């Protein structure tokens, strides 16, 4: 327990005086010297001093005199006798006076002082020092010891190698004392020449300068401080308090400068935020301006590889280039809202960005970007489908054209022969039958020619890049076909003229020709179908092709029977020729189709069947894999899509139904945001599945109604919404702290706002806001005056005339009366403190009183007014007001 107690916290000591009644000899020495010097600094004003602190106060006379000097009050008349009772009476009068100043003394009695008890005497003097030299020190809402320490820290902060954390070892190197002197009287000490490793020189320099120029007596010797591991805290505090009082006048000027600095710092910060917003908005709009033409470019490519490269470039844009811009757009809105909040808190006009750079302008530009993006993706996919279809049709055209050209090869020359002129009757009949068979063959090929023409027409309609060569080949085939028809008709007419002359005909050859021709056409059609390329998009389509192929294979036994029957006819002819020794040319006069050709084509058909089986099996496996990809994507999308919607609804409820303090709400929202960000790997996984689907050219998915575009847009909206909600709570905290609003008031404001927010949109319409104000006690009538008052309030809470009132604007309005920021009157009062009696401030004074950055900023702001109404190079009261706040602010 201390030998003294006080009713105020500033008097609480850190150490006990009577701890076993022991005092470190070194500390006792320092306290004797310091306290003696301190007492003499006041007693000399009365023309006296003390030599021995425990002896000279024993009779109480000089003690009472000391109290009168430092308090400026008269004490009771002292006893002039020299007896012990007279001394005790005088000391008691002094102690009573100390007690009357709010100091409760414990264990310190007049008898100990009269007896010369050094520890009690030092404790009493320390109590007096605390009460009259340290108690009234106040710095930034701290007082006494803490205030004195904070004052030292503020004053020495700009000096290197100075770190004041206490009143003992922080002062051993002497740089702290030198820094205090140099801060207030820089001409007295050359601080740059001081060294931290030379404490004796530093301390002696500070003590000598203080004694010579600042009227601060030397209270300690440098050796006392350096030679002690931990200098006495009370001695150091006593010494430092003398410096504080010596510079107290400068302290008031510094306080005034700090108030101006605060306003200037806020102005600088707001202007920097405005510049940052303008630059970020310009950069984002320029990026959108450059990107939209790229997305609107619909120049088609001729090859699938080129279109696939365009699709890959688009994926890179979605994956690499767009996400950072989404973040920039969100940050831009946050910076804009934060700037507007700070301007309202500083009672400054709302920030209006440059034309075309409003948040709404950026949102409109962003909407145009997303619209172009959506159209570009749809165009890419349609172009890929078109090129895929074109490649398939072009290949089909080439195959059919090649088969037809192979069939027509030599047909014109055959039809132009004159062999019937020298032929026998049997040969003529044979030629006629052969021609009939050819006509049947020609008619069978009519469908192929029509198919070739139809494919060429479709290629033209789909704008196939090689249409000229296709058209030329198709025209050649059609011209040749017309010529074949004309030649066929001409030959028939010639044969019919000679038919009456020719009667013999070999029915077996005729039957062979009639059966071989369609069978040959069937085989050629089968080979064509078996080699025909196919393209399918679903497993049902490949199953349909497989079923058709199985049906075709089921017809092969009957076809083989027909082949054997045809070969049987040929064998019968050979048997007749061998049996009756018929003189034949060795070939069937009615057809060019030989048994060898039939067998060869039949063998080819048999070889093509397993190849077709293998191709269908591979395509079936590919479609099964595609179906697995659809199901995998659908399963994830059906979970992620509702999850995003649920989170959006939860954020909406949280922003309306917030409970607890704003800090609790902010922490809850940040945890909520963290949980949402942790969901990002699932979005990335879904993106990977979507890429696999696009690479597999899968264009539909019956397993889900969600597309990757839906998921992307929902995810971006979710991140933007939670960031915007967190920003709103942060701005509410800024408003609450700046305006001094209690948590109960915030809860009441929130409850009133939510009550009238009927649609839970987070905003109030004009009528809802008006009803809310009336419920809170505002007198807003339905007459013209009430409407004018409400219009004035709406201009405050909705300066951009959006037609709605946000909760942040509502809080700003409700808390205007409780603002505790520096007002213009306070700042201008600070101006008067710095200006003094001369009523103006010079540029040199500004540079001396303010930090360099803020001093130069203030001088730049005042440049147009410098010397306008005062002396050159100076600024008077009205010019300072106009430079800082404008013509109409004060």
KEVOGU-913681 format. One line per field, with one value per residue (C-alpha): residue number from 1; residue in one letter; x negated, y negated, z negated. Coordinates in steps of 0.02 Angstrom, whole numbers. Example, Ala and Ser with C-alpha at 12.3 -4.5 7.8 and 13.67 -1.06 7.14 Angstrom:
<nodes>
seq	(1 2);
type	(A S);
east	(-615 -684);
north	(225 53);
up	(-390 -357);
</nodes>
This chain:
<nodes>
seq	(1 2 3 4 5 6 7 8 9 10 11 12 13 14 15 16 17 18 19 20 21 22 23 24 25 26 27 28 29 30 31 32 33 34 35 36 37 38 39 40 41 42 43 44 45 46 47 48 49 50 51 52 53 54 55 56 57 58 59 60 61 62 63 64 65 66 67 68 69 70 71 72 73 74 75 76 77 78 79 80 81 82 83 84 85 86 87 88 89 90 91 92 93 94 95 96 97 98 99 100 101 102 103 104 105 106 107 108 109 110 111 112 113 114 115 116 117 118 119 120 121 122 123 124 125 126 127 128 129 130 131 132 133 134 135 136 137 138 139 140 141 142 143 144 145 146 147 148 149 150 151 152 153 154 155 156 157 158 159 160 161 162 163 164 165 166 167 168 169 170 171 172 173 174 175 176 177 178 179 180 181 182 183 184 185 186 187 188 189 190 191 192 193 194 195 196 197 198 199 200 201 202 203 204 205 206 207 208 209 210 211 212 213 214 215 216 217 218 219 220 221 222 223 224 225 226 227 228 229 230 231 232 233 234 235 236 237 238 239 240 241 242 243 244 245 246 247 248 249 250 251 252 253 254 255 256 257 258 259 260 261 262 263 264 265 266 267 268 269 270 271 272 273 274 275 276 277 278 279 280 281 282 283 284 285 286 287 288 289 290 291 292 293 294 295 296 297 298 299 300 301 302 303 304 305 306 307 308 309 310 311 312 313 314 315 316 317 318 319 320 321 322 323 324 325 326 327 328 329 330 331 332 333 334 335 336 337 338 339 340 341 342 343 344 345 346 347 348 349 350 351 352 353 354 355 356 357 358 359 360 361 362 363 364 365 366 367 368 369 370 371 372 373 374 375 376 377 378 379 380 381 382 383 384 385 386 387 388 389 390 391 392 393 394 395 396 397 398 399 400 401 402 403 404 405 406 407 408 409 410 411 412 413 414 415 416 417 418 419 420 421 422 423 424 425 426 427 428 429 430 431 432 433 434 435 436 437 438 439 440 441 442 443 444 445 446 447 448 449 450 451 452 453 454 455 456 457 458 459 460 461 462 463 464 465 466 467 468 469 470 471 472 473 474 475 476 477 478 479 480 481 482 483 484 485 486 487 488 489 490 491 492 493 494 495 496 497 498 499 500 501 502 503 504 505 506 507 508 509 510 511 512 513 514 515 516 517 518 519 520 521 522 523 524 525 526 527 528 529 530 531 532 533 534 535 536 537 538 539 540 541 542 543 544 545 546 547 548 549 550 551 552 553 554 555 556 557 558 559 560 561 562 563 564 565 566 567 568 569 570 571 572 573 574 575 576 577 578 579 580 581 582 583 584 585 586 587 588 589 590 591 592 593 594 595 596 597 598 599 600 601 602 603 604 605 606 607 608 609 610 611 612 613 614 615 616 617 618 619 620 621 622 623 624 625 626 627 628 629 630 631 632 633 634 635 636 637 638 639 640 641 642 643 644 645 646 647 648 649 650 651 652 653 654 655 656 657 658 659 660 661 662 663 664 665 666 667 668 669 670 671 672 673 674 675 676 677 678 679 680 681 682 683 684 685 686 687 688 689 690 691 692 693 694 695 696 697 698 699 700 701 702 703 704 705 706 707 708 709 710 711 712 713 714 715 716 717 718 719 720 721 722 723 724 725 726 727 728 729 730 731 732 733 734 735 736 737 738 739 740 741 742 743 744 745 746 747 748 749 750 751 752 753 754 755 756 757 758 759 760 761 762 763 764 765 766 767 768 769 770 771 772 773 774 775 776 777 778 779 780 781 782 783 784 785 786 787 788 789 790 791 792 793 794 795 796 797 798 799 800 801 802 803 804 805 806 807 808 809 810 811 812 813 814 815 816 817 818 819 820 821 822 823 824 825 826 827 828 829 830 831 832 833 834 835 836 837 838 839 840 841 842 843 844 845 846 847 848 849 850 851 852 853 854 855 856 857 858 859 860 861 862 863 864 865 866 867 868 869 870 871 872 873 874 875 876 877 878 879 880 881 882 883 884 885 886 887 888 889 890);
type	(X X X X X X X X X X X X X X X X X X X X X X X X X X X X X X X X X X X X X X X X X X X X X X X X X X X X X X X X X X X X X X X X X X X X X X X X X X X X X X X X X X X X X X X X X X X X X X X X X X X X X X X X X X X X X X X X X X X X X X X X X X X X X X X X X X X X X X X X X X X X X X X X X X X X X X X X X X X X X X X X X X X X X X X X X X X X X X X X X X X X X X X X X X X X X X X X X X X X X X X X X X X X X X X X X X X X X X X X X X X X X X X X X X X X X X X X X X X X X X X X X X X X X X X X X X X X X X X X X X X X X X X X X X X X X X X X X X X X X X X X X X X X X X X X X X X X X X X X X X X X X X X X X X X X X X X X X X X X X X X X X X X X X X X X X X X X X X X X X X X X X X X X X X X X X X X X X X X X X X X X X X X X X X X X X X X X X X X X X X X X X X X X X X X X X X X X X X X X X X X X X X X X X X X X X X X X X X X X X X X X X X X X X X X X X X X X X X X X X X X X X X X X X X X X X X X X X X X X X X X X X X X X X X X X X X X X X X X X X X X X X X X X X X X X X X X X X X X X X X X X X X X X X X X X X X X X X X X X X X X X X X X X X X X X X X X X X X X X X X X X X X X X X X X X X X X X X X X X X X X X X X X X X X X X X X X X X X X X X X X X X X X X X X X X X X X X X X X X X X X X X X X X X X X X X X X X X X X X X X X X X X X X X X X X X X X X X X X X X X X X X X X X X X X X X X X X X X X X X X X X X X X X X X X X X X X X X X X X X X X X X X X X X X X X X X X X X X X X X X X X X X X X X X X X X X X X X X X X X X X X X X X X X X X X X X X X X X X X X X X X X X X X X X X X X X X X X X X X X X X X X X X X X X X X X X X X X X X X X X X X X X X X X X X X X X X X X X X X X X X X X X X X X X X X X X X X X X X X X X X X X X X X X X X X X X X X X X X X X X X X X X X X X X X X X X X X X X X X X X X X X X X X X X X X X X X X X X X X X X X X X X X X X X X X X X);
east	(0 -67 -106 17 178 276 456 406 326 182 115 98 -91 -178 -285 -260 -354 -346 -389 -485 -535 -676 -732 -870 -1017 -1046 -864 -862 -1010 -924 -761 -851 -938 -788 -659 -777 -805 -619 -576 -710 -644 -485 -557 -673 -520 -496 -680 -736 -791 -833 -996 -945 -771 -739 -809 -745 -562 -561 -492 -355 -389 -472 -351 -203 -293 -323 -138 -87 -206 -151 35 50 155 127 111 153 34 -116 -178 -341 -396 -540 -466 -420 -234 -251 -341 -210 -71 -151 -178 2 63 -36 30 208 188 126 276 394 334 406 253 278 117 90 -48 -127 -114 -184 -292 -392 -424 -475 -589 -677 -621 -698 -584 -426 -489 -529 -358 -272 -369 -326 -143 -155 -243 -109 31 -35 -155 -86 99 156 58 185 143 274 395 256 193 60 -77 3 31 -148 -214 -103 -161 -343 -306 -218 -356 -500 -416 -507 -681 -787 -853 -722 -590 -506 -411 -434 -512 -672 -782 -706 -798 -970 -1052 -998 -927 -750 -791 -884 -740 -615 -723 -759 -575 -526 -690 -788 -914 -976 -1042 -1123 -1033 -1118 -1287 -1224 -1272 -1173 -1334 -1384 -1248 -1352 -1376 -1194 -1130 -1249 -1205 -1018 -1035 -1150 -1042 -884 -962 -1036 -897 -737 -752 -743 -862 -981 -893 -1008 -1187 -1220 -1327 -1179 -1075 -1210 -1283 -1116 -1044 -869 -855 -726 -558 -495 -652 -640 -454 -487 -624 -521 -368 -474 -507 -320 -274 -413 -341 -157 -128 -197 -85 72 10 -26 150 221 106 160 342 306 197 341 455 319 282 465 471 312 377 545 461 348 500 583 428 417 602 582 429 505 668 575 469 620 724 576 556 744 731 587 667 844 786 689 845 953 838 935 808 827 683 671 598 649 472 485 655 591 449 577 672 511 473 648 618 456 552 681 552 406 455 632 620 495 610 758 656 609 792 841 695 748 923 849 729 871 984 841 796 976 988 827 885 1052 959 850 1003 935 1039 1067 939 999 884 842 973 993 903 1048 1076 1234 1133 1010 1153 1232 1067 1042 1217 1173 1013 1107 1238 1101 1016 1173 1205 1024 1030 1192 1118 961 1059 1174 1025 943 1104 1113 933 957 1111 1018 871 990 1088 930 859 1026 1029 854 894 1056 977 829 944 1052 902 831 996 1015 835 844 1033 1038 915 1017 1179 1096 1039 1106 1085 1265 1238 1135 1208 1307 1487 1440 1311 1439 1562 1423 1378 1559 1574 1408 1471 1629 1522 1418 1574 1625 1453 1465 1632 1560 1425 1550 1571 1384 1375 1520 1434 1273 1367 1462 1300 1219 1371 1362 1175 1215 1352 1232 1102 969 802 760 931 860 768 920 1035 918 907 1095 1128 1011 1102 1273 1217 1144 1305 1410 1294 1307 1496 1491 1367 1469 1627 1536 1462 1632 1711 1575 1593 1784 1766 1665 1762 1878 1726 1653 1757 1638 1605 1530 1661 1536 1417 1564 1623 1446 1430 1598 1558 1375 1403 1517 1414 1258 1344 1397 1217 1153 1285 1239 1054 1098 1205 1074 941 1054 993 1114 1129 1238 1260 1357 1348 1524 1463 1319 1436 1549 1403 1353 1531 1535 1368 1429 1582 1466 1362 1523 1550 1379 1435 1572 1449 1327 1465 1498 1312 1305 1460 1380 1220 1327 1397 1222 1171 1323 1268 1094 1167 1274 1126 1019 1159 1215 1051 1128 1012 1012 901 865 959 1141 1209 1341 1232 1055 1076 975 989 813 868 1021 914 786 916 1001 836 808 980 938 775 862 991 871 787 958 988 825 864 1038 967 837 968 1083 942 910 1094 1095 947 1039 1191 1082 1013 1192 1245 1087 1109 1297 1272 1151 1249 1410 1321 1220 1363 1485 1340 1300 1485 1499 1345 1412 1575 1480 1373 1533 1605 1441 1430 1607 1618 1446 1427 1292 1163 1103 934 1021 1119 960 868 1018 1024 837 851 998 893 752 870 929 751 709 844 742 655 826 858 686 724 887 792 676 824 901 740 740 920 876 722 834 950 1099 1231 1377 1404 1571 1508 1508 1587 1430 1300 1123 1173 1309 1184 1053 1175 1247 1074 1018 1178 1153 974 1028 1177 1080 940 1069 1156 990 950 1119 1085 909 984 1111 966 879 1039 1070 893 889 1059 1047 1203 1234 1273 1449 1477 1412 1532 1676 1634 1621 1788 1878 1799 1845 2023 2059 1957 2112 2038 1873 1773 1651 1711 1858 1964 2006 2174 2100 1959 2081 2186 2027 1978 2151 2142 1977 2058 2024 2162 2190 2362 2458 2459 2341 2219 2213 2183 2042 1961 1975 1901 1753 1726 1736 1602 1488 1521 1540 1423 1417 1610 1618 1792 1741 1659 1525 1498 1327 1404 1541 1409 1310 1465 1520 1345 1312 1354 1228 1077 916 796 702 823 780 796 669 547 564 540 377 331 352 237 100 127 129 158 101 253 157 39 -118 -183 -335 -221 -122 -281 -342 -178 -117 -199 -285 -158 -5 -89 -128 48 125 10 60 244 219 109 251 291 112 93 261 326 172 -14 -105 -148 -13 170 301 454 579 455 408 593 627 474 517 708 760 859 1022 967 935);
north	(0 -175 -306 -416 -387 -505 -514 -524 -389 -503 -488 -299 -263 -117 -76 -77 -203 -101 71 127 -57 -23 -138 -103 -213 -267 -311 -401 -505 -549 -593 -703 -800 -812 -855 -984 -1069 -1066 -1144 -1278 -1320 -1377 -1440 -1559 -1653 -1693 -1736 -1579 -1400 -1238 -1144 -984 -923 -820 -954 -1118 -1063 -1004 -1165 -1172 -1355 -1328 -1187 -1306 -1438 -1311 -1266 -1449 -1480 -1331 -1348 -1536 -1528 -1587 -1457 -1481 -1589 -1482 -1462 -1555 -1459 -1337 -1204 -1033 -1068 -1225 -1128 -990 -1121 -1202 -1034 -984 -1146 -1102 -922 -983 -1099 -954 -850 -993 -977 -802 -705 -573 -547 -380 -340 -512 -611 -776 -687 -592 -756 -847 -702 -717 -546 -554 -424 -506 -678 -619 -536 -698 -802 -674 -691 -880 -861 -742 -856 -1024 -981 -823 -807 -944 -877 -821 -756 -680 -626 -556 -642 -642 -514 -437 -609 -661 -500 -523 -704 -645 -510 -633 -762 -638 -530 -611 -585 -435 -325 -398 -277 -341 -198 -240 -363 -269 -177 -267 -427 -353 -399 -582 -589 -604 -765 -835 -790 -883 -1040 -1028 -1001 -1166 -1265 -1189 -1333 -1280 -1105 -1033 -867 -791 -790 -690 -507 -373 -295 -456 -475 -586 -718 -707 -726 -867 -959 -946 -994 -1140 -1209 -1188 -1281 -1419 -1454 -1374 -1422 -1238 -1207 -1061 -928 -779 -747 -650 -527 -490 -430 -341 -256 -179 -23 -93 -279 -330 -352 -490 -592 -577 -618 -773 -831 -796 -885 -1043 -1028 -1005 -1162 -1259 -1213 -1220 -1372 -1278 -1132 -1237 -1293 -1112 -1060 -1194 -1137 -957 -1005 -1090 -943 -826 -923 -937 -750 -709 -824 -747 -571 -611 -692 -541 -426 -533 -520 -332 -312 -414 -315 -145 -191 -253 -96 19 -76 -75 114 138 24 128 296 271 251 414 501 425 484 617 648 836 955 1085 1227 1314 1290 1101 1097 1209 1085 945 1047 1077 889 857 982 893 729 805 892 768 594 565 620 480 353 420 389 214 173 232 134 -21 -15 12 -136 -246 -204 -227 -397 -458 -403 -495 -651 -649 -623 -773 -877 -892 -887 -716 -662 -673 -576 -642 -626 -446 -375 -357 -186 -172 -209 -72 49 7 34 197 254 220 321 471 459 460 603 708 675 715 884 932 880 984 1140 1117 1091 1250 1346 1271 1315 1490 1511 1438 1557 1704 1649 1611 1784 1863 1763 1820 2003 2003 1901 2021 2173 2092 2036 2210 2281 2159 2185 2249 2248 2109 2201 2361 2275 2199 2368 2421 2609 2646 2606 2763 2875 3032 3047 3129 2996 2861 2936 2951 2770 2721 2819 2752 2577 2612 2672 2513 2408 2498 2464 2283 2262 2340 2208 2065 2056 2039 1893 1808 1837 1760 1607 1592 1602 1469 1357 1378 1338 1177 1132 1160 1048 1183 1102 1220 1203 1152 1318 1414 1323 1352 1539 1551 1458 1574 1726 1654 1608 1782 1858 1760 1814 1996 1982 1910 2042 2180 2123 2109 2286 2360 2284 2363 2533 2530 2497 2655 2755 2829 2902 2979 3112 3229 3192 3290 3286 3348 3204 3086 3156 3149 2969 2920 3001 2956 2771 2735 2852 2760 2594 2664 2713 2545 2460 2574 2532 2349 2361 2462 2333 2184 2072 2032 1900 1920 1820 1940 2121 2144 2092 2216 2351 2312 2332 2494 2561 2517 2602 2759 2759 2744 2892 2992 2971 3043 3227 3185 3081 3225 3337 3209 3204 3391 3390 3262 3362 3515 3430 3393 3571 3633 3528 3602 3776 3747 3675 3825 3947 3879 3801 3631 3504 3362 3212 3262 3120 3088 2975 2902 2844 2801 2871 3030 3164 3118 2937 2995 3108 2972 2845 2973 3010 2824 2806 2948 2859 2692 2764 2795 2627 2546 2647 2581 2400 2411 2489 2351 2217 2303 2299 2115 2073 2170 2065 1907 1963 1989 1812 1744 1834 1783 1600 1607 1682 1544 1404 1460 1441 1282 1186 1202 1174 1006 957 1007 905 755 767 791 637 540 594 560 383 349 453 417 445 399 261 200 280 446 425 382 533 643 578 602 780 801 729 848 997 937 914 1089 1152 1090 1260 1335 1197 1230 1417 1380 1267 1414 1529 1395 1383 1572 1560 1422 1516 1668 1553 1590 1457 1509 1590 1658 1693 1512 1344 1251 1194 1143 965 970 1034 904 758 821 844 669 594 690 625 448 453 516 388 248 304 306 133 68 132 57 -110 -95 -68 -221 -321 -256 -292 -461 -515 -434 -326 -193 -12 -35 -181 -79 63 -59 -134 39 94 -62 -43 142 109 -7 96 196 282 323 241 156 -16 -131 -221 -405 -365 -226 -341 -480 -361 -303 -483 -520 -363 -427 -592 -704 -831 -821 -882 -857 -1043 -1140 -1174 -989 -940 -1067 -1002 -823 -873 -952 -792 -686 -795 -748 -560 -538 -667 -568 -562 -373 -371 -259 -282 -157 -110 -195 -360 -339 -320 -468 -577 -517 -543 -718 -797 -685 -718 -730 -766 -931 -1066 -1218 -1328 -1221 -1228 -1417 -1434 -1338 -1465 -1606 -1517 -1502 -1680 -1763 -1949 -1985 -1896 -1813 -1664 -1670 -1531 -1508 -1485 -1351 -1258 -1268 -1213 -1079 -918 -947 -855 -938 -1109 -1106 -1044 -1186 -1316 -1252 -1264 -1443 -1500 -1594 -1688 -1716 -1900 -1945 -2035 -2036 -2062 -1976 -1794 -1780 -1729 -1815 -1739 -1756 -1702 -1548 -1504 -1526 -1423 -1280 -1272 -1377 -1537 -1470 -1342 -1465);
up	(0 45 -85 10 106 216 270 456 565 614 437 440 421 500 350 162 57 -101 -34 -185 -202 -81 60 185 134 314 337 168 225 390 301 173 310 426 292 214 381 420 252 273 447 360 193 282 339 154 133 40 68 -24 -40 -129 -85 -243 -360 -282 -283 -464 -537 -402 -356 -188 -152 -173 -71 69 74 82 228 333 293 295 137 -41 -179 -362 -461 -516 -694 -723 -877 -870 -981 -912 -933 -827 -690 -691 -679 -527 -439 -476 -397 -241 -239 -264 -117 -9 -65 -20 161 178 119 -15 -113 -196 -322 -300 -460 -521 -651 -516 -422 -581 -628 -459 -391 -219 -138 -203 -153 24 34 -19 108 245 198 217 386 448 394 451 594 677 636 756 905 1037 1211 1328 1191 1080 924 790 816 972 1045 1011 1090 1244 1259 1258 1388 1504 1491 1519 1652 1801 1723 1764 1622 1502 1436 1277 1193 1008 885 845 973 1124 1065 1025 1191 1175 1352 1283 1188 1340 1456 1345 1348 1534 1576 1494 1508 1654 1650 1477 1523 1679 1666 1819 1728 1578 1558 1469 1403 1311 1178 1061 1195 1246 1066 1020 1180 1144 959 994 1135 1031 884 990 1114 1047 862 811 667 678 574 611 660 820 720 605 754 853 700 649 733 716 676 548 635 520 542 732 729 623 741 899 826 815 1002 1032 936 1020 1189 1139 1248 1399 1353 1380 1550 1595 1545 1659 1800 1774 1793 1959 2011 1980 2096 2228 2215 2242 2394 2465 2438 2519 2670 2690 2683 2819 2929 2900 2946 3106 3161 3119 3206 3360 3370 3350 3480 3601 3578 3612 3764 3835 3793 3863 4047 4030 3962 4099 4239 4336 4476 4512 4538 4675 4572 4412 4342 4359 4273 4133 4106 4091 3963 3865 3869 3801 3660 3616 3609 3493 3383 3379 3438 3375 3188 3141 3223 3124 2966 3026 3058 2883 2805 2903 2827 2653 2673 2736 2587 2463 2539 2531 2349 2303 2392 2299 2133 2175 2223 2400 2562 2641 2770 2950 3070 3241 3377 3431 3278 3157 3079 3184 3342 3298 3262 3430 3520 3425 3477 3658 3637 3567 3705 3837 3746 3747 3933 3976 3888 3975 4143 4111 4071 4221 4335 4271 4303 4477 4521 4453 4561 4712 4691 4681 4836 4935 4900 4946 5109 5155 5122 5224 5364 5372 5380 5514 5617 5605 5666 5812 5868 6049 6058 6190 6300 6282 6330 6485 6557 6727 6694 6737 6918 6954 6819 6847 6793 6631 6601 6639 6518 6394 6420 6394 6235 6177 6209 6109 5966 5981 5973 5815 5745 5801 5714 5557 5555 5573 5382 5358 5480 5391 5224 5290 5351 5186 5086 5195 5171 4981 4982 5075 4952 4805 4890 4911 4945 5093 5174 5346 5368 5303 5423 5569 5534 5508 5670 5763 5693 5739 5916 5939 5871 5995 6134 6080 6085 6260 6321 6242 6330 6495 6482 6435 6588 6697 6617 6634 6821 6839 6710 6842 6928 6772 6678 6594 6417 6277 6136 6012 6043 6036 5872 5805 5857 5783 5616 5610 5642 5491 5384 5438 5399 5230 5193 5248 5141 4996 5017 5026 4869 4776 4819 4789 4647 4508 4373 4218 4056 3945 3896 3966 4139 4138 4077 4225 4346 4260 4276 4461 4486 4399 4512 4661 4602 4586 4774 4818 4823 4950 5049 5051 5119 5257 5296 5308 5420 5536 5541 5575 5732 5792 5756 5855 6004 5993 5983 6138 6233 6185 6219 6388 6441 6468 6549 6425 6407 6229 6148 6106 6240 6124 5980 5934 5760 5745 5612 5560 5531 5433 5325 5301 5248 5138 5052 5031 4950 4830 4783 4757 4636 4489 4521 4506 4347 4274 4322 4243 4085 4068 4096 3970 3841 3878 3855 3691 3632 3686 3588 3434 3456 3469 3311 3217 3265 3230 3057 3005 3088 3003 2835 2868 2950 2803 2682 2763 2761 2578 2532 2624 2525 2361 2395 2430 2263 2170 2240 2175 2015 1940 1752 1626 1644 1812 1777 1743 1903 1999 1929 1969 2148 2171 2108 2226 2368 2325 2333 2504 2569 2506 2624 2774 2807 2846 2973 3049 3056 3145 3267 3303 3336 3448 3547 3573 3635 3758 3818 3848 3950 3838 3869 3759 3590 3537 3360 3304 3342 3286 3411 3368 3410 3277 3149 3196 3186 3021 2946 2999 2928 2765 2742 2786 2667 2515 2548 2565 2402 2307 2375 2315 2138 2142 2193 2052 1930 2001 1978 1803 1744 1829 1763 1591 1615 1483 1526 1455 1574 1720 1673 1661 1831 1908 1832 1896 2069 2082 2022 2168 2294 2343 2495 2404 2543 2423 2478 2440 2568 2537 2456 2349 2294 2253 2146 2058 2016 1947 1838 1767 1716 1866 1898 2085 2133 2294 2330 2443 2301 2254 2435 2450 2291 2352 2521 2428 2328 2487 2569 2423 2417 2606 2687 2851 2862 2877 2799 2652 2482 2426 2245 2249 2307 2175 2037 2103 2093 1921 1850 1917 1747 1656 1767 1666 1809 1814 1868 1970 1814 1722 1867 1882 1694 1718 1852 1726 1602 1734 1798 1628 1619 1796 1873 2015 2045 2147 2260 2148 1996 2087 2133 1953 1870 1993 2058 2227 2338 2262 2252 2439 2478 2376 2458 2631 2587 2523 2669 2759 2598 2536 2491 2564 2410 2297 2310 2455 2418 2285 2269 2162 2078 2221 2356 2253 2233 2420 2469 2353 2362 2512 2525 2451 2321 2177);
</nodes>
